[in-house]
Amino acid sequence: MKNDRFKLFLTLFLDHPTTVKFAVGVLVGMAFSIAVILSTMGIMDGFDHALKVGLKKSVGDVAMHSRQGFFVLNDEIRKKFDQQKIKTFSALVQTESFLIFDEDSRGVLVKAIDESYAEVVDLPLKLNMGEVAIGSEIAKINQIKIGDEIVLAFGKGNVEIKSMPSLERFKVTEIINHGIYQKDSRLVYVRLDEIQRILELKNRVNMISFNIPKNPDSNERDDLKLIENSIVNLRQHFGYDFYFKPYWRELTSLIEAVKVEKFMISMILQMVVIISIFNILAFIIFINEKKSKELFLFKALGLSKKAMSDLWMKLVLSIWGLSCLISIIFVQIFKLILLKFSLFELPSDIYYMPRIELFLSYKDYLLVFFLALVWILLITYYLLRRLKQKSLLEGLRQEFA
């Protein structure tokens, strides 16, 4: 019965093209406002997510360093890893070098790795002797292709003032994309045993990358907390000789700044939703004035003020629900535009990555939809109270005016 009454209510009000156009405009405006907030949050979350994924691709979950510099991955360290249930780890040498190609040179960060490193960072790294993998931006800037030969210059230290750098020739066999400009424009991967030979390190390394065992069903926030707690345990377990850095430590300040900006911008954009809600109120007032006679007949036929308010509230909630659904479509359109249109391509050296993909969880949708509903209920409540105060006699005067 109540559903039939609401259908009649809608049919009565949407019987004119002007009213239908007004309703469509209100719906689209509300949906667009919600989509703008969702897209803003999605861009911020997408930037944060892309940063963390790119950083993790270059180091794994945690990087372990010795306070003494170079060290040996011995049985004692392996045993401590086993006690902490850390199964995926890789020892490596990280050093600076100059890459020379076709009379151009650039400073790079060389990572000397073995087969286990590819499992830690989930990258397609498989190198033979005399081969290197370089970041995609290095290849782009220096116009290096797979199969080209490059030269890496390594310092021999300052024991002898006259000592010359060691120049080693390598063949480029892989081009790696981390998704972060600062990594893709600096990182070069070489075999660990080859760098140990060049730098005369024997079997010593200066870094271990490893992953913390995680629950497959856990989300990103739970993983971050797990890594932080694991680092606390590792510091106690290994003592003062070693220190540990999570993969996001390098860009912690930027990640924190993005979180603050996300919150501030989302709060400011709530004004856009409030303006759209005033359009809904204008629509209700428009219908109330245009269909005043029909509304009087509803009341005269025995429809109570509470029942009338319930019909108005159903109309408002219907607008909110449809707006939320349409906003999801808008968000998908915005996402496609950001990925496909060259107009939205970013300067990588400034924004760390060439493109930002929207990254939204169901919690983001629920939060924005809930806030929009709260604003709608707060503002429409005042208007509906005014409409309830309108007497039957006043409606009778309008009927026969």
C-alpha positions in Angstrom: 0.0 0.0 0.0 2.8 2.4 0.9 4.7 1.5 -2.2 1.6 2.2 -4.4 1.1 5.5 -2.6 4.7 6.5 -3.3 4.4 5.5 -7.0 1.3 7.6 -7.3 3.2 10.4 -5.6 6.0 10.2 -8.2 3.6 9.9 -11.1 1.8 13.0 -10.0 4.9 15.1 -9.7 6.8 13.9 -12.8 4.0 14.3 -15.3 5.5 17.4 -16.9 8.7 17.7 -19.0 9.9 20.7 -17.0 9.7 18.7 -13.7 11.4 15.7 -15.2 14.3 17.9 -16.5 14.6 19.5 -13.1 14.7 16.1 -11.5 17.3 14.8 -13.9 19.4 18.0 -13.3 19.3 17.5 -9.6 20.3 13.8 -9.9 23.2 14.5 -12.2 24.4 17.5 -10.1 24.3 15.5 -6.9 26.0 12.5 -8.5 28.7 14.6 -10.1 29.5 16.3 -6.7 29.8 12.9 -5.0 32.0 11.7 -7.9 34.3 14.7 -7.5 34.9 13.9 -3.9 35.4 10.2 -4.6 37.8 11.0 -7.4 39.8 13.4 -5.3 40.2 10.7 -2.6 40.9 8.1 -5.3 43.7 10.3 -6.7 45.3 10.8 -3.3 44.9 7.1 -2.4 46.2 6.1 -5.9 49.3 8.3 -5.5 49.9 6.8 -2.0 49.3 3.2 -3.3 51.5 3.7 -6.4 54.3 5.1 -4.3 54.2 2.2 -1.9 54.0 -0.4 -4.6 56.9 1.2 -6.5 59.0 1.4 -3.3 58.3 -2.2 -2.4 59.4 -3.3 -5.9 62.8 -1.8 -5.2 63.5 -3.1 -1.7 60.8 -5.6 -0.5 59.1 -5.1 2.9 62.2 -4.2 4.9 65.8 -3.3 4.3 68.4 -4.5 6.8 71.8 -2.7 7.2 74.8 -3.2 9.4 76.1 -0.3 11.4 79.6 -1.6 10.6 79.1 -1.3 6.8 79.8 -4.6 5.0 79.1 -7.9 6.7 78.7 -11.6 5.9 75.3 -13.3 5.7 76.3 -16.1 8.1 74.5 -19.0 9.8 73.7 -16.9 12.9 71.8 -14.3 10.8 70.0 -17.1 9.0 69.0 -18.7 12.2 67.6 -15.4 13.6 65.6 -15.0 10.4 64.2 -18.5 10.8 63.2 -17.8 14.4 61.3 -14.8 13.2 59.7 -17.0 10.4 61.2 -14.9 7.7 61.6 -17.2 4.7 61.9 -14.7 1.8 65.2 -12.7 2.0 68.1 -11.7 -0.2 71.5 -10.4 0.5 72.9 -7.7 -1.9 75.4 -5.0 -2.4 74.1 -1.4 -3.0 76.7 1.0 -4.3 76.9 4.2 -6.4 78.4 4.3 -9.9 78.4 6.3 -13.1 76.7 4.9 -16.2 78.4 5.7 -19.5 76.7 5.3 -22.8 77.4 6.9 -26.1 79.6 9.7 -24.6 76.8 10.5 -22.0 77.1 9.7 -18.3 74.8 9.8 -15.3 75.0 8.9 -11.7 73.2 5.6 -10.9 72.6 3.4 -7.9 73.8 -0.2 -8.6 72.1 -3.1 -6.8 74.1 -6.3 -7.0 71.6 -9.1 -6.6 71.3 -12.9 -6.9 68.4 -15.1 -7.9 66.6 -14.8 -4.6 66.1 -11.0 -5.0 63.5 -11.4 -7.8 61.3 -13.4 -5.4 61.6 -10.6 -2.7 60.6 -7.7 -4.9 58.4 -9.6 -7.5 60.3 -8.3 -10.5 61.4 -10.3 -13.6 65.2 -10.2 -12.8 67.4 -13.0 -14.2 70.9 -11.9 -15.0 73.9 -13.8 -16.4 77.5 -12.7 -16.1 78.2 -9.5 -18.0 74.5 -8.5 -18.1 72.5 -5.7 -16.4 68.9 -4.6 -16.0 68.3 -0.8 -16.0 65.3 1.4 -15.0 62.9 2.4 -17.7 63.6 6.1 -17.3 67.3 5.5 -17.8 66.6 3.7 -21.0 64.2 6.5 -22.1 66.5 9.5 -21.2 69.7 7.9 -22.6 68.0 6.1 -25.5 69.3 2.7 -24.4 67.7 -0.4 -25.9 67.9 -4.0 -25.0 71.1 -5.4 -26.5 73.1 -2.2 -26.1 76.3 -2.1 -24.2 77.0 0.3 -21.3 79.9 1.0 -19.1 79.7 1.3 -15.3 82.4 3.2 -13.5 83.1 2.0 -9.9 85.3 3.9 -7.4 88.2 2.0 -5.9 88.3 4.1 -2.7 90.8 6.6 -1.5 93.5 4.4 -0.2 95.8 5.5 -3.0 95.3 9.0 -4.4 96.3 8.0 -7.8 94.0 5.0 -8.0 91.7 5.1 -11.1 88.0 4.0 -11.2 87.2 0.6 -12.4 85.4 0.6 -15.8 83.3 -2.4 -16.5 81.3 -3.1 -19.7 77.9 -4.8 -19.5 75.1 -5.7 -21.9 71.6 -4.5 -21.2 69.2 -7.5 -21.2 66.2 -6.1 -19.2 64.4 -2.8 -18.7 62.6 -2.6 -15.4 59.6 -0.4 -14.6 59.1 0.3 -10.8 56.4 2.9 -11.4 58.4 5.6 -9.6 60.5 8.1 -11.6 63.2 8.4 -8.9 63.7 4.6 -9.0 63.4 4.1 -12.8 65.9 6.9 -13.4 68.6 5.6 -11.0 68.5 1.9 -10.4 70.8 -0.5 -12.3 70.8 -4.3 -11.4 74.0 -6.4 -11.7 74.9 -9.9 -10.6 76.0 -10.0 -7.0 79.1 -12.2 -7.5 80.3 -10.0 -10.3 80.2 -6.8 -8.2 81.8 -8.7 -5.3 84.7 -9.5 -7.7 85.0 -6.0 -9.0 85.0 -4.3 -5.6 87.0 -7.2 -4.1 84.4 -7.8 -1.4 84.7 -11.6 -1.3 81.4 -12.8 0.1 80.5 -9.6 2.0 77.3 -7.6 1.4 75.9 -4.3 2.9 72.2 -4.9 2.8 69.5 -7.6 3.1 66.0 -7.2 1.7 63.3 -9.4 3.0 59.5 -9.8 3.3 57.5 -10.2 6.4 55.1 -13.2 6.4 51.6 -11.9 6.1 48.0 -13.1 6.0 46.8 -13.4 2.4 43.5 -11.9 3.3 44.9 -8.9 5.1 44.6 -5.3 3.7 47.3 -2.7 3.1 46.7 -1.0 6.4 47.0 -4.3 8.3 50.2 -5.1 6.4 51.8 -1.7 7.3 51.0 -2.3 11.0 52.4 -5.8 10.8 55.7 -4.6 9.3 56.0 -1.8 11.9 55.5 -4.3 14.7 57.9 -6.8 13.1 60.6 -4.2 12.9 60.3 -3.6 16.6 60.8 -7.3 17.3 63.7 -7.5 14.9 65.5 -4.7 16.6 65.2 -6.4 19.9 66.2 -9.8 18.3 69.3 -8.5 16.4 70.5 -5.9 18.8 72.4 -2.7 18.1 74.6 -4.1 15.3 71.8 -3.9 12.7 69.1 -1.4 11.9 65.9 -1.9 9.8 64.0 0.4 7.5 60.5 -0.3 6.1 60.1 0.2 2.4 58.2 3.5 2.7 60.8 5.1 5.0 62.5 6.9 2.0 59.3 8.9 1.2 57.6 9.0 4.6 57.2 12.8 4.7 55.6 12.8 1.2 53.2 10.0 2.1 52.2 11.7 5.4 51.7 15.0 3.4 49.4 13.2 1.0 47.3 11.9 3.9 46.8 15.4 5.3 46.0 16.9 2.0 43.5 14.1 1.3 41.6 14.9 4.5 41.7 18.7 4.0 40.6 18.6 0.4 37.8 16.1 1.1 36.5 18.4 3.9 36.6 21.4 1.6 34.8 19.6 -1.2 31.9 18.8 1.2 30.8 22.3 0.2 30.1 21.1 -3.3 27.8 18.4 -1.9 26.0 20.9 0.3 25.4 23.1 -2.8 23.9 20.1 -4.6 21.7 19.4 -1.7 20.3 22.9 -1.9 19.3 22.0 -5.5 17.3 19.1 -4.0 15.6 21.5 -1.6 14.9 23.9 -4.5 13.3 20.9 -6.4 11.1 20.1 -3.4 10.0 23.7 -3.0 9.3 23.9 -6.8 7.1 20.8 -6.7 5.4 22.0 -3.5 4.4 25.2 -5.2 3.7 23.9 -8.6 1.6 21.0 -7.3 0.0 22.7 -4.3 -3.5 21.8 -5.4 -2.7 18.1 -5.8 -1.0 18.2 -2.4 -4.1 19.8 -0.9 -6.2 17.0 -2.3 -3.9 14.4 -0.8 -4.4 16.0 2.6 -8.1 16.5 2.2 -8.5 12.8 1.3 -7.1 11.9 4.7 -3.3 11.7 4.2 -1.7 12.8 7.5 1.2 15.2 7.8 3.4 12.4 9.0 2.5 10.3 6.0 3.2 13.2 3.7 6.6 13.8 5.3 7.4 10.2 4.8 6.6 10.5 1.1 8.9 13.5 0.8 11.6 11.7 2.7 11.3 8.7 0.4 11.7 11.0 -2.6 14.9 12.6 -1.1 16.3 9.1 -0.2 15.6 7.9 -3.7 17.4 10.9 -5.2 20.4 10.2 -2.8 20.4 6.5 -3.8 20.3 7.1 -7.5 22.9 9.8 -7.2 25.3 7.4 -5.5 24.8 4.8 -8.2 25.3 7.4 -11.0 28.4 8.8 -9.2 30.0 5.3 -9.4 29.6 5.5 -13.2 31.1 9.0 -13.2 34.1 7.7 -11.2 34.7 5.0 -13.7 34.6 7.6 -16.5 37.1 9.8 -14.6 39.3 6.8 -14.1 39.3 6.0 -17.8 40.1 9.6 -18.7 43.1 9.7 -16.3 44.5 6.5 -17.8 43.9 7.1 -21.5 44.0 10.9 -22.3 47.5 12.3 -22.8 46.2 15.7 -21.4 46.4 14.2 -17.9 49.9 12.8 -18.2 52.1 14.2 -15.4 55.7 15.3 -15.5 57.3 12.3 -13.8 60.3 14.2 -12.3 57.9 16.4 -10.3 55.1 14.0 -9.5 57.2 10.8 -9.1 55.1 8.9 -11.7 53.7 9.6 -15.2 50.1 8.8 -14.4 48.0 8.4 -11.3 45.3 5.7 -11.2 42.2 6.1 -9.0 42.4 3.7 -6.1 39.3 3.5 -4.0 38.2 0.9 -1.4 34.6 0.1 -0.5 35.2 2.0 2.8 35.9 5.2 0.8 32.6 4.8 -1.1 30.7 4.1 2.1 32.2 7.1 3.9 31.4 9.6 1.1 27.9 8.2 0.6 27.2 8.3 4.3 28.4 11.9 4.6 26.2 13.0 1.7 23.2 11.2 3.3 23.9 13.0 6.6 24.0 16.4 4.9 20.8 15.6 3.0 18.9 14.5 6.1 20.1 17.5 8.2 19.1 20.1 5.6 15.9 18.5 4.4 14.7 18.0 7.9 14.3 21.7 8.4 12.4 22.1 5.2 10.0 19.2 5.9 9.2 20.7 9.3 8.1 23.9 7.5 6.0 21.9 5.1 4.3 20.0 7.9 3.3 23.4 9.5 1.3 24.3 6.4 -2.4 24.1 7.4 -5.3 22.5 5.5 -7.0 25.9 5.4 -4.1 27.5 3.6 -4.2 24.7 1.0 -7.9 25.3 0.6 -7.2 29.0 -0.2 -4.7 28.1 -2.8 -7.1 25.5 -4.3 -9.7 28.1 -5.0 -7.5 31.2 -5.5 
